[in-house]
């Protein structure tokens, strides 16, 4: 028996039809239109009689007729419920139907997820996602412990008042330390706004910066959810090709000569999806173009913590003459807290935009994360997962070198949580899915009009070692058929 709270019935009785018949017809119509679900509990006869201001015997009579026809069932101590299941003959096509709802004739924006995740339904044996961290390694126990501690402290109210429109003040200070000490930015907390997640950051930056008709350049192939955030503002997109060294800045310069760009969106640390790292020379040229043509650089540093090369790569936002850079980063992977860094006046406007979308911040999570960062817990978590993901990258690339010779070309990335592969033969997505292997559709990285060869982004970080071995072995056999 499904659990349902007691449903509320709203019926205005009249004198034209017997009242018990009105009650009966009303309940049948509510069942047919899907509001009264199988198992839903109806009010007791005494309660309903009081609500409708009728004699209780009238309600009892209506319930008796409904029970006799199979619409409802009454059980001792369980009350009166909609039959579960409802007899098929009562809802057959020949039975009279409730009046159909008219279609909406008012225009509205129709949204669809740019990257649907069908693997969530559990039908796949192996899931090679687009490069997600392993949620099992997330510091959930530490965060839970910290939140409980805050709730039990007498100073909880003081903690929860430690806020301004840009977020928890202690968390802002901790993020500021990370930006200054680890990422080479000369930041103050006024340059930072905490957001509710990475996509929230992209959406807020787009809403704050881009006007309808503005021209925005994006990497191609690239990150489609960012493209959608720009399109929602009415922007026109220009697709700039990507090669083994990231975005082709010379191709961007050509676009700048005949187009007034408002912004350029880049993922220079580990380009999405190809994982390439933008070299210093191109970064300098990009900053020069920004000054010359007066456009904003939106730098998406979505996985800064996971660079496995010996030499760290500092963000474009940390380089000289980076006044036109807005920087998006994560507090910790798989935790729904991100941040945006940029010019003070821009950040204050972005924070105001965020308050229009939602004024209810997750204050406990922000305070808990601030405490964990101050205690060094988040740094330890990042160090531990860094070692784990590097080990999984080594395992994955080793298998690819042995089992995928003649199938695909790839380069071991300097960092990130995925490998970019270039298959020698077209990929049959449906065939892989039918075999129980989930692969992100390569078409999701390209513009709709693109008809050239595509690459394959193979996420490895969310899989344990034995799953990587089994999954790649199965994938290689299918691709060799």
Order of alpha helices (4+ residues) and beta strands (2+ residues): alpha-alpha-alpha-beta-beta-beta-alpha-alpha-beta-beta-alpha-beta-alpha-beta-alpha-beta-beta-alpha-beta-alpha-beta-beta-beta-alpha-alpha-alpha-beta-beta-alpha-beta-beta-alpha
